[in-house]
């Protein structure tokens, strides 16, 4: 499924650069009747001089379309000659060069849309489209997806005041995203998943959900998969998409004294099957380190604990032996010993109470060590 540039966004707001051969062809076409063609297009003759005679400025797409039709050049052939486009009246640095036209509506495109919903935006103040991300590898995947869909997109990546990476791409990328997918807003509190997204094929919905989990999901070493945002209606939309692709989402809940809404994804096996499929077909779409956690959950399932005193003593002995090497967190012990975090916490609590262990707070988790 493809969309032509003039259907992707308002052609009156796009300016383009075209290959020299088409410029020269149109130059010859209007040379002797320049005023007549300017009148037909309702623009000043000086503009046609600037675009096609002097060739010193990018051409508004609607002007190029009209003149191409008058010259008997099909829009499809005209589009093949576009080598750059940008938002009208913005600097050339905010442009797409060597564009992929027509634009292919593929799962990578839908993944970009998801990122803009949950960790990005197209600000109403007219500034460039942006995406925030802590992980540099995930940010690079985002950039690669944008280039795969649009072409040689000019972009910048800087750290904000919180130390979070912020990638800015030209405003026109965000406007095309909104237009093609029928989105009114990417705002935190007023955005909704558009009807066009709900009508997309299943692979697109999977791409959207995986990218949403990457940005706003959490997966514990116990295998709990939670998605949450501060927009209740948007949360409900994501819940519906999860249901449509068979992930069996739970009911939406609200955190106490907090405008945060969340639900749990119950079908871990199906989520893992989606990850395995996309690793082959769409390798840029993933859930980052969270995939390691869900795979670890399935490892834990292969080693169920026995509910006996001997088994409990055996696990505590392993915990003490591990902590004799160095201090560790619950998650670090979970990865090493293949003991579920809930069980580990129970054992650690008993060991601490017996004065065998001490614990101290490190960042958001506790570190356990032998005294």
C-alpha positions as CSV (number, residue, x, y, z in Angstrom):
1,X,0.0,0.0,0.0
2,X,1.6,3.3,-1.2
3,X,0.7,6.9,-0.9
4,X,1.8,9.6,-3.3
5,X,3.4,12.8,-1.9
6,X,0.5,15.0,-3.0
7,X,-1.9,12.7,-1.1
8,X,0.3,12.4,1.9
9,X,0.1,16.1,2.8
10,X,-1.3,19.4,1.4
11,X,0.7,20.0,-1.8
12,X,0.3,23.8,-1.3
13,X,2.5,23.4,1.9
14,X,5.3,21.3,0.2
15,X,8.2,22.6,-1.8
16,X,10.3,20.2,-3.9
17,X,13.5,19.9,-5.9
18,X,13.5,18.0,-9.1
19,X,16.1,16.5,-11.4
20,X,17.6,18.8,-13.9
21,X,16.2,17.1,-17.0
22,X,12.6,17.8,-15.9
23,X,13.5,21.4,-14.9
24,X,14.9,22.0,-18.4
25,X,11.9,20.3,-20.1
26,X,9.5,22.5,-18.2
27,X,11.7,25.5,-18.9
28,X,11.4,25.0,-22.6
29,X,7.7,24.4,-22.3
30,X,6.9,27.8,-20.7
31,X,9.7,29.9,-22.2
32,X,7.6,31.5,-25.0
33,X,4.3,31.6,-23.1
34,X,5.4,32.2,-19.5
35,X,2.8,34.9,-18.8
36,X,0.0,32.7,-20.1
37,X,1.0,29.8,-17.9
38,X,1.5,32.1,-14.9
39,X,-2.1,33.4,-15.4
40,X,-3.5,29.9,-15.7
41,X,-1.8,29.0,-12.4
42,X,-2.8,32.4,-10.8
43,X,0.8,33.2,-9.8
44,X,3.2,36.0,-10.7
45,X,5.4,35.4,-13.8
46,X,8.5,36.2,-11.6
47,X,7.7,33.0,-9.7
48,X,7.9,30.9,-12.8
49,X,11.2,32.7,-13.7
50,X,12.5,31.9,-10.2
51,X,11.5,28.2,-10.3
52,X,12.2,27.2,-14.0
53,X,14.2,29.9,-15.8
54,X,16.7,31.0,-13.1
55,X,16.2,27.8,-11.2
56,X,17.2,29.3,-7.9
57,X,14.4,28.1,-5.6
58,X,12.6,24.9,-4.7
59,X,9.2,24.6,-6.4
60,X,5.9,24.5,-4.6
61,X,4.4,21.0,-5.3
62,X,1.0,22.3,-6.4
63,X,2.7,24.6,-9.0
64,X,4.8,21.6,-10.3
65,X,1.7,19.4,-10.5
66,X,-0.3,22.0,-12.4
67,X,2.5,22.8,-14.9
68,X,3.3,19.0,-15.4
69,X,-0.3,18.4,-16.3
70,X,-0.2,21.3,-18.8
71,X,3.0,19.9,-20.3
72,X,1.4,16.4,-20.6
73,X,3.6,14.8,-18.0
74,X,1.8,12.4,-15.7
75,X,2.0,12.9,-12.0
76,X,3.5,9.5,-11.5
77,X,6.3,10.3,-13.9
78,X,6.7,13.7,-12.2
79,X,7.0,12.1,-8.8
80,X,9.9,10.0,-10.0
81,X,11.9,13.1,-10.6
82,X,11.5,14.6,-7.1
83,X,14.9,14.4,-5.3
84,X,14.1,16.5,-2.3
85,X,11.0,17.9,-0.4
86,X,10.4,20.0,2.6
87,X,7.8,22.1,4.3
88,X,7.2,25.4,2.4
89,X,9.3,28.3,3.7
90,X,11.5,26.4,6.0
91,X,15.3,26.1,5.6
92,X,16.8,23.3,3.4
93,X,18.3,21.6,6.5
94,X,14.7,20.6,7.4
95,X,14.2,18.5,4.4
96,X,14.0,14.9,3.0
97,X,16.6,14.2,0.4
98,X,16.7,11.2,-1.9
99,X,13.1,10.5,-0.9
100,X,11.4,7.1,-1.1
101,X,8.4,8.0,-3.3
102,X,5.6,7.0,-3.3
103,X,5.7,6.5,0.5
104,X,5.1,2.8,1.5
105,X,2.6,2.3,4.3
106,X,4.4,-0.6,6.0
107,X,4.8,-1.9,9.6
108,X,7.9,0.3,10.0
109,X,5.7,3.4,9.2
110,X,3.1,2.2,11.8
111,X,5.9,1.7,14.4
112,X,7.0,5.3,13.9
113,X,3.4,6.4,14.5
114,X,3.4,4.5,17.8
115,X,6.6,6.1,18.9
116,X,5.1,9.5,18.3
117,X,2.1,8.7,20.4
118,X,4.0,7.5,23.4
119,X,7.4,9.1,23.6
120,X,7.3,11.8,20.9
121,X,5.1,14.4,19.4
122,X,4.4,16.9,16.6
123,X,4.2,20.1,18.7
124,X,1.4,22.6,18.0
125,X,3.9,25.4,18.2
126,X,5.3,24.5,14.7
127,X,8.6,23.1,15.9
128,X,10.1,19.9,14.5
129,X,8.7,16.4,15.1
130,X,10.6,14.7,17.9
131,X,11.1,11.4,19.7
132,X,12.6,10.9,23.2
133,X,14.5,7.8,24.3
134,X,17.0,6.9,26.9
135,X,18.7,4.0,25.0
136,X,21.0,5.0,22.1
137,X,20.5,1.7,20.3
138,X,16.7,2.1,20.4
139,X,17.0,5.6,19.2
140,X,19.2,4.4,16.3
141,X,16.4,1.9,15.4
142,X,14.0,4.8,15.3
143,X,16.2,6.8,13.0
144,X,16.7,3.8,10.7
145,X,12.9,3.3,10.5
146,X,12.4,6.9,9.6
147,X,15.0,6.6,6.8
148,X,13.6,3.3,5.6
149,X,10.1,4.9,5.2
150,X,11.0,8.4,4.0
151,X,14.5,8.5,2.7
152,X,17.6,10.6,3.6
153,X,15.9,12.6,6.4
154,X,17.8,15.4,8.0
155,X,17.8,14.9,11.8
156,X,19.5,15.8,15.1
157,X,20.0,14.0,18.4
158,X,20.8,15.9,21.6
159,X,20.4,15.3,25.3
160,X,17.7,17.3,27.1
161,X,18.0,18.7,30.7
162,X,17.2,15.2,32.1
163,X,19.9,13.5,30.1
164,X,17.3,11.9,27.8
165,X,18.1,11.6,24.1
166,X,15.8,13.8,21.9
167,X,15.7,13.1,18.1
168,X,14.2,15.9,16.0
169,X,13.2,15.3,12.4
170,X,11.6,17.8,10.0
171,X,8.1,19.0,10.8
172,X,6.8,17.7,7.5
173,X,7.5,14.1,8.7
174,X,5.1,14.5,11.5
175,X,2.5,16.2,9.4
176,X,2.6,13.4,6.9
177,X,2.3,10.9,9.7
178,X,-0.8,12.7,11.0
179,X,-2.3,13.1,7.5
180,X,-1.7,9.5,6.3
181,X,-2.9,7.8,9.5
182,X,-5.8,10.3,10.1
183,X,-4.5,11.5,13.5
184,X,-5.8,14.7,15.1
185,X,-3.1,15.0,17.8
186,X,-0.2,13.2,19.4
187,X,-0.7,15.2,22.6
188,X,-0.2,13.4,25.9
189,X,-3.8,14.0,27.2
190,X,-5.9,14.5,24.1
191,X,-4.6,11.8,21.6
192,X,-6.6,8.9,20.4
193,X,-5.7,6.0,18.2
194,X,-7.3,6.8,14.8
195,X,-9.9,4.7,13.0
196,X,-7.4,4.2,10.2
197,X,-5.0,2.4,12.5
198,X,-7.8,0.1,13.7
199,X,-8.5,-0.8,10.1
200,X,-4.9,-1.7,9.3
201,X,-3.8,-5.4,8.7
202,X,-2.7,-7.4,11.7
203,X,1.0,-7.0,11.2
204,X,0.6,-3.2,11.5
205,X,-1.3,-3.6,14.7
206,X,1.5,-5.9,16.1
207,X,4.1,-3.3,15.1
208,X,2.1,-0.6,16.9
209,X,1.7,-2.6,20.1
210,X,5.3,-3.8,20.2
211,X,6.5,-0.2,19.8
212,X,4.0,1.0,22.5
213,X,5.4,-1.7,24.9
214,X,8.9,-0.5,24.2
215,X,8.0,3.1,25.1
216,X,5.3,2.8,27.8
217,X,5.3,-0.9,28.8
218,X,7.1,-2.7,31.6
219,X,7.9,-6.4,32.0
220,X,9.0,-7.9,35.4
221,X,11.2,-10.9,35.8
222,X,8.0,-12.6,37.1
223,X,6.6,-12.2,33.6
224,X,4.0,-9.5,34.4
225,X,3.5,-7.3,31.3
226,X,2.0,-3.9,32.0
227,X,1.1,-1.0,29.7
228,X,0.2,2.3,31.2
229,X,-0.3,6.0,30.2
230,X,-1.9,9.1,31.8
231,X,-4.6,9.3,29.0
232,X,-7.4,6.9,29.9
233,X,-9.0,6.9,26.5
234,X,-5.7,6.3,24.8
235,X,-5.1,3.4,27.2
236,X,-8.5,2.0,26.3
237,X,-7.6,2.2,22.6
238,X,-4.3,0.3,23.1
239,X,-6.2,-2.3,25.2
240,X,-8.6,-2.7,22.2
241,X,-5.7,-3.2,19.8
242,X,-4.2,-5.8,22.1
243,X,-7.5,-7.6,22.2
244,X,-7.8,-7.5,18.4
245,X,-4.4,-9.3,17.9
246,X,-5.1,-11.9,20.6
247,X,-2.9,-10.7,23.5
248,X,-5.8,-11.1,26.1
249,X,-5.5,-7.7,27.9
250,X,-6.9,-7.3,31.4
251,X,-9.1,-4.6,32.7
252,X,-7.9,-1.0,32.9
253,X,-7.0,0.1,36.4
254,X,-6.0,3.4,37.9
255,X,-3.2,4.0,40.3
256,X,-4.3,5.5,43.6
257,X,-4.1,9.3,43.8
258,X,-2.5,9.3,40.4
259,X,-3.8,10.0,36.8
260,X,-2.1,6.9,35.5
261,X,-4.1,4.1,33.8
262,X,-2.8,0.7,33.1
263,X,-3.7,-2.9,32.2
264,X,-1.8,-6.2,32.0
265,X,-1.2,-8.3,28.9
266,X,-1.9,-11.9,29.8
267,X,-0.9,-13.9,26.7
268,X,2.9,-14.0,27.0
269,X,3.3,-16.9,24.6
270,X,1.6,-15.0,21.8
271,X,3.6,-11.9,22.5
272,X,6.8,-13.9,22.3
273,X,5.6,-15.4,19.0
274,X,5.2,-11.9,17.6
275,X,8.7,-11.0,18.7
276,X,10.1,-14.1,17.0
277,X,8.2,-13.3,13.8
278,X,9.3,-9.7,13.7
279,X,12.9,-10.6,14.5
280,X,12.9,-12.2,11.0
281,X,10.6,-9.8,9.0
282,X,11.0,-6.4,10.7
283,X,14.2,-6.5,12.8
284,X,14.0,-2.8,13.7
285,X,10.8,-3.3,15.6
286,X,11.5,-4.8,19.1
287,X,10.9,-4.1,22.8
288,X,14.6,-3.7,23.7
289,X,15.8,-5.2,27.0
290,X,12.2,-6.1,27.9
291,X,12.4,-9.0,25.5
292,X,15.2,-10.5,27.7
293,X,12.8,-10.4,30.6
294,X,10.0,-12.2,28.9
295,X,12.4,-14.9,27.6
296,X,13.7,-15.2,31.2
297,X,10.2,-15.8,32.4
298,X,9.9,-18.8,30.2
299,X,13.2,-20.1,31.5
300,X,11.9,-19.9,35.0
301,X,8.8,-21.9,34.0
302,X,11.1,-24.8,33.2
303,X,12.5,-24.9,36.8
304,X,9.4,-24.9,39.0
305,X,10.3,-24.8,42.7
306,X,9.2,-27.7,44.9
307,X,7.2,-26.8,48.0
308,X,9.2,-28.7,50.5
309,X,11.5,-27.7,53.4
310,X,14.5,-29.3,51.8
311,X,13.9,-27.4,48.5
312,X,13.6,-24.1,50.4
313,X,16.8,-24.8,52.3
314,X,18.6,-25.7,49.1
315,X,17.5,-22.4,47.5
316,X,18.7,-20.4,50.5
317,X,22.1,-22.2,50.4
318,X,22.4,-21.2,46.7
319,X,21.5,-17.6,47.6
320,X,24.2,-17.4,50.3
321,X,26.8,-18.9,48.0
322,X,26.0,-16.4,45.3
323,X,26.1,-13.4,47.7
324,X,29.4,-14.6,49.1
325,X,30.9,-13.6,45.8
326,X,29.5,-10.0,45.8
327,X,26.4,-8.0,46.7
328,X,23.5,-8.4,44.3
329,X,19.9,-7.3,43.7
330,X,16.8,-9.5,43.5
331,X,16.8,-9.3,39.7
332,X,20.5,-10.2,39.5
333,X,19.9,-13.2,41.7
334,X,16.9,-14.1,39.6
335,X,18.9,-14.2,36.4
336,X,21.7,-16.2,37.9
337,X,19.8,-18.8,40.0
338,X,16.6,-19.1,38.0
339,X,14.4,-18.5,41.0
340,X,11.3,-16.3,40.6
341,X,11.6,-12.8,42.2
342,X,8.6,-13.4,44.5
343,X,10.3,-16.5,45.9
344,X,13.6,-14.8,46.2
345,X,12.1,-12.0,48.2
346,X,10.6,-14.4,50.7
347,X,13.9,-16.3,51.1
348,X,15.9,-13.0,51.4
349,X,13.4,-11.7,54.0
350,X,14.0,-14.8,56.1
351,X,17.8,-14.7,55.7
352,X,17.8,-11.0,56.7
353,X,15.7,-11.7,59.8
354,X,18.2,-14.4,60.8
355,X,20.9,-11.8,60.7
356,X,22.7,-13.6,57.9
357,X,22.2,-10.8,55.4
358,X,22.0,-7.0,55.2
359,X,20.2,-4.9,52.6
360,X,20.6,-1.3,51.5
361,X,18.8,0.9,49.0
362,X,20.5,1.5,45.7
363,X,18.6,3.8,43.3
364,X,15.1,2.2,43.1
365,X,16.0,-1.3,44.3
366,X,17.6,-3.1,47.3
367,X,21.1,-4.7,47.2
368,X,21.7,-7.7,49.4
369,X,25.1,-8.7,50.8
370,X,26.6,-11.0,53.5
371,X,27.4,-9.1,56.7
